[in-house]
Amino acid sequence: MTDENDNIVLEPETEQKTQTRKAPLYNVILWNDDYHTYDYVIIMLQKLFGYPIEQGFQMARTVDTQGKVIVFTGAYEPAEFKRDQIQAFGADPELKESIGSMFATIERAD
């Protein structure tokens, strides 16, 4: 832009505020049952999540005593994948009553 004397006039910069929206996080919840041993839970958590034995044991104890435990928190797609891995892990070979995998769900981690 120029003024009446053909001098260049700079306009003040307008400040633009951008808001970054974070994607919501989701928890994968492992639910207790009577058809899987602590060993099964510990091994599953090691193989699927890379948790050390001690952390797997603590989570196995929590799911046993409280009925559920959060095993993963992240974006929806990875949470969905982890839930599906849990539900496809198979039966506990130590218990003949175990006929399938453990149950897991996803809920928003507000």
MIVEXMI-682191 format. One record per residue (C-alpha): residue number from 1; residue in one letter; x, y, z. Coordinates in steps of 0.02 Angstrom, whole numbers, plus 32768, in hexadecimal, padded with zeros to 4 digits. Layout:
residues N
 num residuo east north   up
 NUM       A    X     Y    Z
...
END
This chain:
residues 110
 num residuo east north   up
   1       M 8000  8000 8000
   2       T 803D  80B1 7FDC
   3       D 800E  815B 8023
   4       E 7FE6  81FA 7FC1
   5       N 80A2  8218 7FA3
   6       D 80BA  8168 7F5D
   7       N 8119  8133 7FF9
   8       I 8106  807C 8028
   9       V 80A0  8069 80C4
  10       L 80AA  7FC6 8123
  11       E 800F  7F8C 8178
  12       P 8021  7F4C 8228
  13       E 8028  7E91 8235
  14       T 7F8B  7E42 8273
  15       E 7FA8  7DC1 82F7
  16       Q 7F5B  7D1B 82CE
  17       K 7F3B  7CA2 8357
  18       T 7F30  7BEE 8327
  19       Q 7EE9  7B70 839C
  20       T 7F34  7AC4 8399
  21       R 7EB6  7A40 83C3
  22       K 7EFC  79A4 840E
  23       A 7EB0  7900 83DD
  24       P 7E54  78B0 846F
  25       L 7EA7  7821 84CB
  26       Y 7E58  7778 84EB
  27       N 7E76  76F5 8571
  28       V 7E7B  763C 854D
  29       I 7E2D  75E4 85E2
  30       L 7E4F  752E 860A
  31       W 7DC0  74DB 8669
  32       N 7DCF  7451 86EB
  33       D 7D8E  73A1 86D6
  34       D 7DAA  72F9 8729
  35       Y 7DF1  72A5 868E
  36       H 7EA1  72EE 8684
  37       T 7F34  72DF 86FB
  38       Y 7FAB  7367 8735
  39       D 8030  7314 86C8
  40       Y 7FC0  7325 862F
  41       V 7FA1  73DF 8652
  42       I 805A  7402 8672
  43       I 8091  73A8 85D2
  44       M 8009  73FB 856A
  45       L 803A  74A9 85AA
  46       Q 80F2  7484 8587
  47       K 80D1  7449 84D5
  48       L 8050  74CC 84A3
  49       F 808E  7565 8501
  50       G 8142  7540 852F
  51       Y 811F  7554 85E9
  52       P 81A1  750B 8660
  53       I 816E  7479 86CE
  54       E 815C  74E6 8769
  55       Q 80E5  755F 8713
  56       G 8084  74CF 86C7
  57       F 8072  7482 8774
  58       Q 8032  7526 87BD
  59       M 7FB2  7536 8731
  60       A 7F7D  7480 8747
  61       R 7F64  74A1 8801
  62       T 7EFF  753E 87DC
  63       V 7E8D  74E9 875F
  64       D 7E75  7459 87DB
  65       T 7E4F  74C6 8873
  66       Q 7DF7  755A 8821
  67       G 7DA3  7505 878D
  68       K 7DFB  756A 8708
  69       V 7E9D  75C1 86DD
  70       I 7ED3  7640 865B
  71       V 7F5B  75EF 85F2
  72       F 7F72  7675 856B
  73       T 7F49  772B 854B
  74       G 7F5B  777A 84A0
  75       A 7F06  77B1 8400
  76       Y 7E6A  7754 83CA
  77       E 7EB5  76EA 833F
  78       P 7F47  76A4 83A6
  79       A 7ECF  7687 8438
  80       E 7E59  7628 83C6
  81       F 7EEB  75C0 8385
  82       K 7F26  7596 8436
  83       R 7E76  7565 846B
  84       D 7E69  74F3 83D5
  85       Q 7F12  74A4 83FD
  86       I 7ED9  747D 84AE
  87       Q 7E38  7430 846F
  88       A 7E98  73C5 83F2
  89       F 7F1F  7389 8469
  90       G 7ECB  72E2 8487
  91       A 7EA0  7273 8517
  92       D 7F0A  7257 85B2
  93       P 7F64  71B1 8598
  94       E 7F71  7199 8655
  95       L 7EB4  7191 866E
  96       K 7E48  7113 8613
  97       E 7DB1  7181 863A
  98       S 7DFF  720F 85D5
  99       I 7DB0  720A 852A
 100       G 7DE5  72B3 84E7
 101       S 7E3D  7357 84FF
 102       M 7E1E  73D9 8584
 103       F 7DA1  7465 8569
 104       A 7DDA  7518 854B
 105       T 7D7F  75BA 8524
 106       I 7DAA  766B 84F0
 107       E 7D6D  7708 8546
 108       R 7D9A  77BF 8532
 109       A 7E1E  77F7 85AF
 110       D 7DD6  789F 85DF
END
